[in-house]
Amino acid sequence: MDTASFGGFLRTLIIIVLCYYAFKFAMRYLFPLFVVKMAKKMERNFQQQAQDFYQQQQQNNSNNQERNFHQTNTTGKEQVPRSTKIVGEYIDFEEIDKNN
């Protein structure tokens, strides 16, 4: 059976401490670079989504304008959309005299 020696323990302890400080040193300089890279990637994605949304809105607006143009030209008048919302029935309340 092998027994642990003080020299082996000291060597293992030094390796662990060196790895810890190497990791700490690397993260001090690499983590900010990683964060900046991720922020730039998110910014590009946001700009692309905004651009796609803007282009889609432009296409929808041009399609709506064409539809409105065709509607006004075929009927002669511009059609006003009517509300189809059903609110409910009107109830008239009467005041009751408490003196009776």
N, C-alpha and C positions, 0 to 999 in steps of 0.2 A: 504494500500500500504506500502510495506517494503522499508525502506531507508537503504542505505549502511552506515556502520559504519566505523570509522577510524581503529578500531581493525581488522575487516574483510579484509579491504583493505591491511593493513600491513601484515597480515597472508598470503594473496594471493601473495603479492609481494615477501615475503620471500620464499615461495614455488617455485615460478618461478625462482628466483635467485639460489636456491639450486639445482633445476633440471638442470639449465644451467651449473653450475659448475660440477655437477655429470656427465653430458654428456660429458663435455669437458675433465674431468679427465679420464673417461672411454675410450674416443677416443684416448687419448694420449698413452694409453697402449694397447688397443685392436686393433687399426687400423694398427700398424706395424705388429702385429701377423697375422692379416688378409692378409696383403700384402705379407708377407713371405709365408703364406700358398698358396696363389694364384700363386706366382712365382714358387713354387715347383711343383704345379699341372701343370702349363704351361710347365715347364721343362720336366716333365714326359711325357706329351703329345707329345712334340717335339721329345724326344728320341724314343718314340714308333713309331712315323711317320717315323723317319729316319731309324729305324730298319726295318720297313715294306718295305720302299723303297729299302733299301739295299738287303733284301731278294728277292724282286721282280726282281731287276736287276740281281742278281745271277741266278735266275730261267730263266730269258730271255737270259742271256749269255749262259747258259748250253743248252737251246733249240736251240739257233742259232748255237752253235758248233755242235750239233747233226745234224742239217739240212745241214750245210756245209760239214760235214763228209759224209752224205748220197749222196749229190750232187756230190762230187768229186769221190766217189767210183762208182757211176752209170755211169758217163760220161767218166771217165778216166782223164779229165782235169778240172781244176778249172775254173769256168765261171766268166768272168769279166763283171760287170754290165755296160751297155752303157747308156749314157746320152740321155734322151728323150726330153730334153728341146729344144723348137724351138725358135731360137734367132730372125730370121727375114731374109730378103733378103739383099744381098750385093749391095751397090750403089757406083759406081765409079764416082767421081766428076772430071771434067776437069777444068784446070785453064784457065781463059779468059784473053787474052792480052788486056790491056787498051790502047795501042798505036794505035789501028786500028780505 
